[in-house]
Amino acid sequence: MNAAVPLLAIEHLSLAFPTPAGEVLALDDICLDLHRGRTLGLVGESGSGKSVLSRAILRLLPPSAQWSPDGHVRFHGEDLLGLGRKGMQQIRGRRIAMIFQDPMTALNPVRTLGAQLMEGMCLHLGIGRREAEQRALDLLKQVGIPSPASRMNQFPHELSGGMRQRVVIAMAIACEPDLLIADEPTTALDVTVQAEILDLLKALQAQRRMAMLLITHDLGVAAGYCDDIAVMYAGQLVEMADTGSLFRHPRMPYTRALMDSIPRMEDEPHSTLTSIPGRPTVRMAGQAGCPFAGRCSRRRSECLSETPPPTRSRDGFFRCHNPLEAP
């Protein structure tokens, strides 16, 4: 595959869900590219649409989801939105894998870890049980599970949260996917285990040259592990740039507000944490204006009536009528 051609290209993807109050716009004109071997961090508050986007890529949304007719999700140049059920079954788990937020709900509580690891390999790779068992043992060892042979016969409840997350990672990489989607892979883990899991993901990515979409609400995590960062708010990508440029010179006020909310070691003891005023916005289909306008100190009259178009910057793009000054 040509290195200049993105592995994943999302073009003008919009998505709405019907509710008693009207159509909620969950994704609004999403455009992004992800190349092989790179990590894209998708950040934003809870409810901004990060997980919906990840499930839209894999077509794991309910039938009520209303897709935009001009949207595309191209993987290796093939539009996933045009594939039928069988075509998507060949993609999921084999070429695109996903790590879900909670490993306890991602694993089947009544099946052994070994059986769950081997199932996907037998299905997608067409190998026999004996070869699948050996590959499963190697995977458990690779993700740092001690005594992998004995763990094969255990059930998910017999492992700690960190161990379960490692098993889920082993399942995700078992069929050597080209793209790994990690949806908040360290949720509910303590800080030390979080760092171990993220380091493991980064090492596995480097070994296999996978592309990775890392979904997180923690900008500190994104800063340490991502090549590029896309900031999401109310279903829109409001800013995107390479990690260094975004942290040095954010253009969108929402991005700056997220950064200001990160606790810092130099802060005075017992000092008040900075927070973004108000609550995240729920956008309805057809609603005009900048979705962040109601919480933004830089808003102008046009922010309330006109949706800001994407504006190209030197390192990416942003959506804002009154952006922060360029360097």
C-alpha positions as CSV (number, residue, x, y, z in Angstrom):
1,M,0.0,0.0,0.0
2,N,1.3,3.5,-0.9
3,A,2.5,5.2,2.3
4,A,0.9,8.4,1.1
5,V,-2.5,6.8,1.0
6,P,-4.1,6.7,4.5
7,L,-5.0,3.3,5.9
8,L,-8.3,4.8,7.2
9,A,-10.0,7.8,5.6
10,I,-13.3,9.1,7.0
11,E,-15.0,11.6,4.7
12,H,-17.9,13.9,5.7
13,L,-19.5,11.3,8.0
14,S,-22.6,12.5,9.8
15,L,-24.9,10.4,12.0
16,A,-28.1,11.1,13.9
17,F,-30.3,9.2,16.3
18,P,-34.1,9.7,16.6
19,T,-35.3,10.7,20.1
20,P,-38.7,12.0,21.3
21,A,-37.3,15.5,21.3
22,G,-36.1,15.2,17.7
23,E,-32.9,13.9,15.9
24,V,-29.8,14.1,18.0
25,L,-26.7,14.8,15.8
26,A,-24.1,12.3,17.2
27,L,-21.5,12.9,14.5
28,D,-21.3,16.0,12.3
29,D,-19.2,16.1,9.1
30,I,-16.3,14.0,10.5
31,C,-13.2,14.0,8.2
32,L,-9.9,12.5,9.3
33,D,-7.1,10.3,8.0
34,L,-5.0,7.7,9.8
35,H,-1.8,6.2,8.3
36,R,-0.2,2.9,9.1
37,G,2.2,2.9,12.1
38,R,0.8,6.1,13.5
39,T,-1.4,6.8,16.6
40,L,-4.2,9.2,16.5
41,G,-5.6,10.4,19.8
42,L,-9.3,11.2,19.9
43,V,-10.0,13.4,23.0
44,G,-12.9,15.2,24.5
45,E,-15.4,15.2,27.3
46,S,-17.8,12.3,28.0
47,G,-20.6,12.5,25.5
48,S,-18.7,14.2,22.8
49,G,-19.1,11.3,20.3
50,K,-15.8,9.5,20.6
51,S,-17.2,6.0,21.2
52,V,-19.9,6.6,18.6
53,L,-17.3,7.3,16.0
54,S,-15.3,4.2,16.9
55,R,-18.5,2.0,16.6
56,A,-19.4,3.8,13.4
57,I,-16.1,2.7,11.8
58,L,-16.9,-0.9,12.6
59,R,-20.7,-0.6,11.9
60,L,-21.6,-1.6,15.4
61,L,-24.5,0.8,15.8
62,P,-28.2,0.1,16.2
63,P,-30.5,0.0,13.1
64,S,-32.1,3.3,14.3
65,A,-28.8,5.1,13.4
66,Q,-29.4,7.5,10.4
67,W,-26.3,7.8,8.2
68,S,-25.5,10.7,6.0
69,P,-25.7,9.7,2.3
70,D,-22.5,11.5,1.4
71,G,-20.4,10.0,4.2
72,H,-17.6,7.4,3.6
73,V,-15.4,5.3,5.8
74,R,-12.6,4.0,3.6
75,F,-10.3,1.3,4.8
76,H,-7.5,0.3,2.4
77,G,-9.5,2.3,-0.1
78,E,-12.7,0.2,0.4
79,D,-15.8,2.0,1.7
80,L,-16.9,0.1,4.7
81,L,-20.4,1.7,4.6
82,G,-21.0,-0.1,1.4
83,L,-20.2,-3.6,2.7
84,G,-22.8,-6.2,3.6
85,R,-23.0,-8.3,6.7
86,K,-20.5,-10.9,5.5
87,G,-18.1,-8.3,4.3
88,M,-18.0,-6.6,7.7
89,Q,-17.6,-9.9,9.5
90,Q,-14.3,-10.4,7.5
91,I,-13.1,-7.0,8.6
92,R,-14.0,-7.0,12.3
93,G,-11.5,-8.8,14.5
94,R,-9.3,-9.7,11.5
95,R,-8.3,-6.4,9.9
96,I,-9.7,-3.9,12.4
97,A,-9.7,-4.9,16.1
98,M,-11.2,-3.0,19.0
99,I,-10.4,-2.9,22.7
100,F,-13.6,-1.9,24.6
101,Q,-13.7,0.2,27.8
102,D,-14.5,-2.4,30.3
103,P,-12.7,-5.8,30.0
104,M,-15.2,-7.5,32.3
105,T,-18.1,-6.9,29.9
106,A,-15.9,-7.5,26.8
107,L,-15.1,-11.0,28.0
108,N,-17.7,-13.8,28.3
109,P,-17.9,-14.7,32.0
110,V,-18.9,-18.4,31.4
111,R,-16.1,-19.3,29.0
112,T,-12.4,-19.9,29.8
113,L,-9.9,-17.3,28.6
114,G,-8.2,-19.9,26.3
115,A,-11.5,-20.7,24.5
116,Q,-12.2,-17.0,23.9
117,L,-8.7,-16.4,22.6
118,M,-8.7,-19.3,20.3
119,E,-12.2,-18.7,18.8
120,G,-11.3,-15.7,16.8
121,M,-8.1,-17.2,15.4
122,C,-9.9,-20.4,14.3
123,L,-12.6,-18.3,12.7
124,H,-10.5,-15.7,10.9
125,L,-7.2,-17.4,10.3
126,G,-8.6,-20.9,9.5
127,I,-6.1,-22.7,11.8
128,G,-6.7,-25.8,13.8
129,R,-7.2,-26.0,17.6
130,R,-3.6,-27.1,18.4
131,E,-2.0,-24.2,16.5
132,A,-4.6,-21.8,17.9
133,E,-3.7,-23.0,21.4
134,Q,0.0,-22.4,20.9
135,R,-0.6,-19.0,19.4
136,A,-2.8,-18.1,22.4
137,L,-0.1,-19.1,24.8
138,D,2.4,-17.0,22.9
139,L,0.1,-14.0,23.0
140,L,-0.5,-14.3,26.7
141,K,3.2,-14.4,27.3
142,Q,3.7,-11.4,24.9
143,V,1.2,-9.2,26.8
144,G,2.9,-10.0,30.2
145,I,0.5,-12.7,31.7
146,P,2.5,-14.9,34.1
147,S,2.0,-18.7,33.9
148,P,0.0,-18.5,30.6
149,A,-0.7,-22.2,30.5
150,S,-2.6,-22.2,33.7
151,R,-4.4,-19.0,32.8
152,M,-5.9,-20.6,29.7
153,N,-8.3,-22.6,31.9
154,Q,-9.3,-19.7,34.1
155,F,-12.5,-17.6,33.9
156,P,-12.5,-13.7,33.7
157,H,-13.5,-13.3,37.3
158,E,-10.4,-15.1,38.5
159,L,-8.1,-12.3,37.1
160,S,-7.5,-8.8,38.3
161,G,-8.6,-5.8,36.2
162,G,-5.1,-5.2,34.8
163,M,-4.8,-8.9,33.8
164,R,-8.2,-8.9,32.2
165,Q,-7.2,-5.8,30.2
166,R,-4.1,-7.6,29.0
167,V,-6.2,-10.6,27.9
168,V,-8.5,-8.3,25.9
169,I,-5.4,-6.8,24.2
170,A,-4.2,-10.3,23.4
171,M,-7.5,-11.1,21.8
172,A,-7.5,-7.8,19.8
173,I,-4.0,-8.4,18.3
174,A,-4.5,-12.2,17.8
175,C,-5.3,-11.9,14.1
176,E,-2.6,-9.2,13.5
177,P,-5.0,-6.4,12.5
178,D,-3.9,-3.4,10.5
179,L,-5.9,-1.0,12.7
180,L,-6.4,-1.2,16.4
181,I,-9.1,1.0,18.0
182,A,-8.6,1.4,21.8
183,D,-11.6,2.9,23.5
184,E,-10.4,4.2,26.9
185,P,-8.3,1.0,27.4
186,T,-7.2,2.0,31.0
187,T,-10.6,3.0,32.4
188,A,-11.0,2.0,36.1
189,L,-7.3,0.9,36.4
190,D,-4.9,2.4,38.9
191,V,-2.3,4.8,37.6
192,T,0.6,2.4,37.7
193,V,-1.3,-0.3,35.7
194,Q,-2.5,2.4,33.3
195,A,1.0,3.2,32.4
196,E,1.9,-0.5,31.9
197,I,-1.0,-1.1,29.6
198,L,-0.3,2.0,27.5
199,D,3.4,1.1,27.2
200,L,2.4,-2.4,26.2
201,L,0.0,-1.0,23.5
202,K,2.7,1.3,22.1
203,A,5.3,-1.6,22.0
204,L,2.9,-3.9,20.3
205,Q,2.0,-1.2,17.7
206,A,5.7,-0.6,16.9
207,Q,6.3,-4.4,16.5
208,R,3.4,-4.9,14.2
209,R,3.3,-1.5,12.4
210,M,-0.4,-1.1,13.3
211,A,-2.3,2.1,13.1
212,M,-4.0,2.9,16.4
213,L,-7.0,5.1,17.2
214,L,-6.6,5.8,21.0
215,I,-9.8,7.2,22.5
216,T,-9.4,9.0,25.8
217,H,-10.6,11.9,27.8
218,D,-7.2,12.4,29.3
219,L,-5.1,14.9,27.4
220,G,-2.0,13.9,29.4
221,V,-2.3,10.3,28.1
222,A,-2.7,11.6,24.5
223,A,0.3,13.8,24.9
224,G,2.5,10.9,25.9
225,Y,1.4,8.3,23.4
226,C,-0.1,9.9,20.3
227,D,1.5,11.2,17.1
228,D,-1.6,13.3,16.3
229,I,-4.6,14.5,18.3
230,A,-8.2,15.2,17.2
231,V,-10.3,17.1,19.6
232,M,-14.0,16.3,19.6
233,Y,-17.0,18.3,21.0
234,A,-20.7,17.7,20.5
235,G,-20.1,15.3,17.6
236,Q,-17.7,17.6,15.7
237,L,-14.0,17.5,15.3
238,V,-13.2,21.0,16.4
239,E,-9.4,20.8,16.1
240,M,-6.8,18.4,14.8
241,A,-3.0,18.7,14.6
242,D,0.2,16.8,15.4
243,T,0.7,16.4,19.1
244,G,3.5,18.9,19.6
245,S,1.8,21.6,17.6
246,L,-1.5,21.2,19.3
247,F,0.0,21.5,22.8
248,R,2.3,24.4,21.8
249,H,-0.3,26.5,19.9
250,P,-4.0,25.4,20.3
251,R,-6.3,27.5,18.1
252,M,-9.7,26.4,19.4
253,P,-10.8,27.8,22.8
254,Y,-12.2,24.4,23.8
255,T,-8.8,22.7,23.3
256,R,-7.2,25.4,25.5
257,A,-9.9,24.9,28.1
258,L,-9.2,21.1,28.2
259,M,-5.5,21.8,28.6
260,D,-6.2,24.2,31.5
261,S,-8.2,21.5,33.2
262,I,-5.1,19.2,33.5
263,P,-3.7,19.3,37.1
264,R,0.0,20.3,37.3
265,M,2.7,19.4,39.7
266,E,3.6,23.0,40.2
267,D,0.1,24.0,41.4
268,E,-0.2,25.1,45.0
269,P,-1.4,22.4,47.5
270,H,-5.2,22.4,47.9
271,S,-5.6,24.9,45.0
272,T,-8.9,24.9,43.1
273,L,-8.9,22.8,39.9
274,T,-9.8,24.6,36.7
275,S,-13.0,23.4,35.0
276,I,-15.0,24.3,31.9
277,P,-18.2,26.2,32.9
278,G,-21.5,24.7,31.9
279,R,-22.3,21.3,30.6
280,P,-21.5,19.5,27.3
281,T,-23.9,20.4,24.5
282,V,-26.3,18.0,22.9
283,R,-26.8,19.1,19.3
284,M,-30.0,18.6,17.4
285,A,-30.0,18.0,13.6
286,G,-30.3,21.3,11.8
287,Q,-29.1,23.3,14.8
288,A,-26.8,26.2,13.6
289,G,-24.0,28.0,15.5
290,C,-20.9,26.8,17.2
291,P,-21.8,24.0,19.7
292,F,-19.2,25.4,22.2
293,A,-20.5,29.0,22.0
294,G,-22.6,28.7,25.2
295,R,-19.5,27.9,27.3
296,C,-16.9,30.0,25.5
297,S,-15.6,33.3,26.8
298,R,-14.5,34.4,23.3
299,R,-17.9,34.0,21.6
300,R,-19.2,36.6,19.2
301,S,-22.7,37.1,17.7
302,E,-21.9,34.9,14.7
303,C,-20.9,32.1,17.0
304,L,-24.5,31.7,18.0
305,S,-25.9,31.7,14.5
306,E,-23.3,30.4,12.1
307,T,-21.6,27.0,12.3
308,P,-17.8,27.6,11.9
309,P,-16.3,25.8,8.9
310,P,-13.0,23.9,9.2
311,T,-10.1,26.3,8.7
312,R,-6.7,25.0,7.6
313,S,-3.8,25.6,9.9
314,R,-0.1,24.9,9.3
315,D,-0.4,21.5,11.0
316,G,-4.1,20.6,10.7
317,F,-7.4,22.4,11.0
318,F,-9.7,24.0,13.6
319,R,-13.3,25.2,13.7
320,C,-13.7,28.7,15.3
321,H,-15.0,32.1,14.4
322,N,-12.7,33.8,17.0
323,P,-9.6,31.5,17.3
324,L,-6.7,31.9,19.6
325,E,-3.8,33.8,18.0
326,A,-1.5,31.9,15.7
327,P,2.1,31.8,16.8
